[in-house]
Amino acid sequence: MTKIMNWNIQNFGEKRSKGTTVVELIAYQVAKLDVDILVLIELNTSKPDVAIKILKERLIPRIEKQYEKIHNAQQKFRFTISAQSAFKGAESYAYIYKDTIQAC
């Protein structure tokens, strides 16, 4: 069974991702619940490369570290990001998934 979680992070951008509390909370819950796919809603950045940096350098490493700590096993995660919404600001969705899941 594939476990899918969505999380509306509400204006999660460069500034909020620098704080450890939000990043740690997400990482802990994803690892604890052994989530296969996480849809992160309201990833807000003015530039797509900033969103990639947040995921690559801050969130994904924390998820992998928490996973190893909780499950005593390594698990790699990958991600893809939707196009920015034309409706409201620079909002995107991030799809974070175990590397054993194939992206569409």
Backbone as JSON, one array per atom type, in Angstrom:
{
  "sequence": "MTKIMNWNIQNFGEKRSKGTTVVELIAYQVAKLDVDILVLIELNTSKPDVAIKILKERLIPRIEKQYEKIHNAQQKFRFTISAQSAFKGAESYAYIYKDTIQAC",
  "N": [[0.84, -1.17, 0.0], [0.59, 2.19, -0.84], [1.57, 5.05, 0.86], [0.29, 8.23, 1.09], [0.68, 11.64, 1.74], [-0.6, 14.88, 2.25], [0.37, 18.24, 2.77], [-0.43, 21.32, 3.74], [1.5, 23.89, 3.84], [1.42, 26.6, 4.09], [2.5, 29.37, 2.84], [5.29, 28.64, 2.64], [8.48, 29.4, 2.25], [11.71, 30.71, 1.39], [12.48, 32.17, 3.72], [10.93, 31.06, 5.89], [11.78, 28.43, 5.72], [14.32, 28.45, 6.68], [14.23, 28.39, 9.41], [14.41, 25.92, 11.93], [12.29, 24.59, 13.16], [9.82, 24.18, 11.62], [10.78, 22.72, 9.43], [11.92, 20.5, 10.74], [9.63, 19.42, 11.95], [8.05, 18.63, 9.74], [9.84, 16.78, 8.57], [10.09, 14.88, 10.63], [7.42, 13.88, 10.88], [6.93, 12.8, 8.32], [8.9, 10.8, 8.21], [8.27, 9.27, 10.52], [5.66, 8.34, 9.96], [6.23, 6.88, 7.78], [5.9, 7.74, 5.11], [5.25, 7.49, 1.66], [4.83, 9.25, -0.46], [4.85, 12.72, -0.41], [2.91, 15.56, -0.67], [3.57, 18.8, -0.85], [2.03, 21.68, -0.17], [1.66, 25.07, -1.12], [4.29, 26.05, -1.48], [6.11, 28.71, -1.58], [7.96, 30.8, -3.5], [9.9, 33.31, -5.09], [11.4, 32.57, -7.23], [11.93, 29.64, -9.16], [14.38, 28.25, -8.77], [15.03, 28.78, -6.15], [13.11, 27.36, -4.72], [13.91, 24.77, -5.38], [16.41, 24.74, -4.13], [15.63, 24.96, -1.41], [14.33, 22.5, -1.03], [16.35, 20.59, -1.76], [18.58, 21.27, -0.13], [17.65, 21.7, 2.46], [15.09, 20.49, 3.32], [14.8, 17.76, 2.24], [17.28, 16.45, 3.07], [16.84, 16.49, 5.85], [14.53, 14.94, 6.15], [15.52, 12.45, 5.27], [17.48, 12.0, 7.22], [15.92, 11.88, 9.58], [14.38, 9.66, 8.95], [16.29, 7.61, 8.9], [17.09, 7.68, 11.57], [14.7, 6.97, 12.94], [13.86, 4.53, 11.72], [16.13, 3.05, 11.52], [17.37, 2.62, 9.1], [18.46, 3.4, 5.8], [16.92, 5.7, 3.59], [16.32, 7.12, 0.56], [15.09, 10.15, -0.85], [13.34, 11.81, -3.47], [12.33, 14.57, -5.57], [9.87, 16.6, -7.25], [8.71, 19.59, -8.76], [5.8, 21.53, -9.19], [4.64, 23.72, -11.83], [4.65, 27.26, -11.3], [1.84, 28.81, -9.81], [-0.49, 30.78, -11.56], [-2.51, 32.04, -10.47], [-2.17, 32.95, -7.79], [0.33, 34.69, -6.49], [3.59, 33.29, -6.27], [3.21, 30.54, -6.02], [3.83, 27.07, -5.66], [3.54, 23.48, -5.96], [5.16, 20.92, -4.21], [6.32, 17.73, -4.85], [7.32, 15.15, -3.06], [9.05, 12.18, -2.85], [9.74, 8.71, -2.11], [12.72, 7.22, -3.33], [12.25, 4.78, -4.38], [9.85, 4.87, -5.56], [8.4, 5.44, -8.7], [8.46, 8.35, -10.62], [5.91, 10.08, -12.42]],
  "CA": [[0.0, 0.0, 0.0], [1.33, 3.43, -0.93], [1.11, 6.07, 1.81], [0.39, 9.58, 0.53], [0.35, 12.69, 2.69], [-0.46, 16.25, 1.74], [0.63, 19.16, 3.86], [-0.52, 22.73, 3.34], [2.51, 24.51, 4.69], [1.04, 28.01, 4.14], [3.58, 30.33, 2.56], [6.61, 28.09, 2.97], [9.47, 29.9, 1.31], [13.1, 30.74, 1.86], [12.58, 32.68, 5.09], [10.39, 30.08, 6.84], [12.52, 27.17, 5.65], [15.59, 28.6, 7.42], [13.97, 27.99, 10.79], [14.46, 24.47, 12.03], [11.06, 24.01, 13.72], [8.91, 23.71, 10.58], [11.49, 21.68, 8.67], [12.03, 19.32, 11.6], [8.29, 18.85, 12.14], [7.71, 17.92, 8.5], [10.74, 15.63, 8.43], [9.74, 13.88, 11.64], [6.13, 13.25, 10.57], [7.09, 11.99, 7.1], [9.67, 9.62, 8.57], [7.53, 8.48, 11.51], [4.53, 7.7, 9.32], [6.77, 6.11, 6.66], [5.18, 8.25, 3.95], [5.88, 7.22, 0.36], [4.72, 10.46, -1.28], [4.39, 13.91, 0.3], [2.58, 16.71, -1.51], [3.76, 20.0, -0.04], [1.21, 22.73, -0.79], [2.03, 26.46, -0.82], [5.72, 26.33, -1.52], [6.1, 30.05, -2.18], [9.24, 31.44, -3.76], [9.83, 34.17, -6.27], [12.14, 31.93, -8.3], [11.94, 28.18, -9.04], [15.65, 27.72, -8.26], [14.99, 28.9, -4.69], [12.32, 26.22, -4.26], [14.78, 23.6, -5.52], [17.41, 24.84, -3.07], [14.97, 24.65, -0.13], [14.1, 21.06, -0.95], [17.62, 19.86, -1.85], [19.54, 21.56, 0.93], [17.08, 21.8, 3.8], [14.03, 19.56, 3.7], [15.1, 16.36, 1.89], [18.27, 15.87, 3.98], [16.26, 16.3, 7.19], [13.64, 13.78, 6.07], [16.36, 11.26, 5.2], [18.13, 11.82, 8.52], [14.9, 11.42, 10.52], [14.01, 8.3, 8.54], [17.35, 6.71, 9.37], [17.02, 7.68, 13.04], [13.49, 6.27, 13.39], [13.74, 3.18, 11.16], [17.45, 2.43, 11.5], [17.6, 2.22, 7.7], [18.56, 4.54, 4.89], [15.89, 5.85, 2.55], [16.53, 8.33, -0.23], [13.89, 10.8, -1.36], [13.48, 12.68, -4.64], [11.22, 15.52, -5.63], [9.58, 17.37, -8.45], [7.95, 20.79, -8.39], [4.84, 21.97, -10.21], [4.79, 25.08, -12.34], [4.09, 28.25, -10.37], [0.45, 29.18, -10.04], [-0.74, 32.11, -12.1], [-3.63, 32.57, -9.69], [-1.83, 33.6, -6.52], [1.74, 34.78, -6.17], [4.53, 32.35, -6.88], [2.96, 29.29, -5.31], [4.03, 25.8, -6.35], [3.41, 22.27, -5.16], [6.33, 20.05, -4.27], [6.01, 16.31, -4.71], [8.5, 14.51, -2.49], [8.73, 10.76, -2.86], [10.84, 7.76, -1.93], [13.36, 6.93, -4.62], [11.74, 3.5, -4.87], [8.62, 5.2, -6.29], [8.72, 6.03, -10.0], [7.72, 9.58, -10.95], [5.16, 10.04, -13.68]],
  "C": [[0.9, 1.25, 0.0], [0.72, 4.45, 0.03], [1.37, 7.45, 1.22], [-0.07, 10.58, 1.58], [0.38, 14.02, 1.97], [-0.37, 17.17, 2.94], [0.56, 20.57, 3.29], [0.35, 23.52, 4.3], [2.31, 26.01, 4.85], [2.25, 28.94, 4.03], [4.96, 29.85, 2.99], [7.59, 28.51, 1.89], [10.84, 29.92, 1.96], [13.21, 31.16, 3.33], [12.1, 31.64, 6.11], [11.17, 28.77, 6.84], [13.85, 27.24, 6.39], [15.43, 28.24, 8.88], [13.89, 26.48, 10.88], [13.13, 23.85, 12.47], [10.16, 23.42, 12.65], [9.55, 22.57, 9.79], [11.57, 20.39, 9.48], [10.67, 18.64, 11.8], [7.86, 18.06, 10.91], [8.54, 16.64, 8.38], [10.37, 14.52, 9.41], [8.44, 13.14, 11.27], [6.23, 12.36, 9.33], [7.83, 10.7, 7.43], [8.88, 8.7, 9.51], [6.4, 7.68, 10.86], [4.93, 6.87, 8.1], [6.02, 6.44, 5.36], [5.96, 7.96, 2.68], [5.92, 8.47, -0.51], [4.17, 11.58, -0.41], [4.11, 15.0, -0.73], [2.62, 17.93, -0.6], [3.08, 21.16, -0.77], [1.63, 24.1, -0.25], [3.52, 26.64, -0.6], [5.84, 27.64, -2.29], [7.51, 30.61, -2.28], [9.1, 32.29, -5.01], [10.51, 33.53, -7.48], [12.15, 30.41, -8.1], [13.24, 27.61, -8.47], [15.74, 27.83, -6.74], [14.21, 27.74, -4.1], [13.17, 24.94, -4.32], [15.82, 23.58, -4.42], [16.83, 24.48, -1.71], [14.81, 23.14, 0.02], [15.4, 20.28, -0.89], [18.49, 20.04, -0.62], [18.96, 21.55, 2.33], [16.12, 20.66, 4.14], [14.38, 18.09, 3.44], [16.17, 15.77, 2.82], [17.72, 15.62, 5.39], [15.3, 15.11, 7.21], [14.47, 12.5, 6.08], [17.04, 10.96, 6.54], [17.12, 11.31, 9.56], [14.49, 9.98, 10.21], [15.03, 7.3, 9.08], [17.31, 6.58, 10.9], [15.85, 6.83, 13.55], [13.48, 4.8, 12.97], [15.06, 2.4, 11.13], [17.76, 1.86, 10.11], [17.69, 3.48, 6.85], [17.42, 4.52, 3.89], [16.16, 7.17, 1.85], [15.19, 8.84, -0.74], [14.27, 11.68, -2.55], [12.31, 13.65, -4.64], [11.04, 16.06, -7.03], [8.69, 18.53, -8.0], [7.03, 21.17, -9.53], [5.24, 23.34, -10.74], [4.16, 26.04, -11.33], [2.68, 28.63, -10.8], [0.35, 30.59, -10.59], [-1.81, 32.82, -11.28], [-3.18, 33.42, -8.52], [-0.33, 33.57, -6.29], [2.6, 33.8, -6.94], [4.41, 31.0, -6.2], [3.15, 28.07, -6.21], [3.68, 24.66, -5.4], [4.72, 21.51, -5.3], [5.86, 18.63, -4.03], [7.3, 15.61, -4.29], [8.16, 13.02, -2.35], [9.97, 9.9, -2.65], [11.43, 7.43, -3.29], [12.97, 5.57, -5.17], [10.42, 3.67, -5.63], [9.02, 5.83, -7.62], [7.84, 7.24, -10.25], [7.03, 9.42, -12.29], [5.62, 11.16, -14.59]]
}
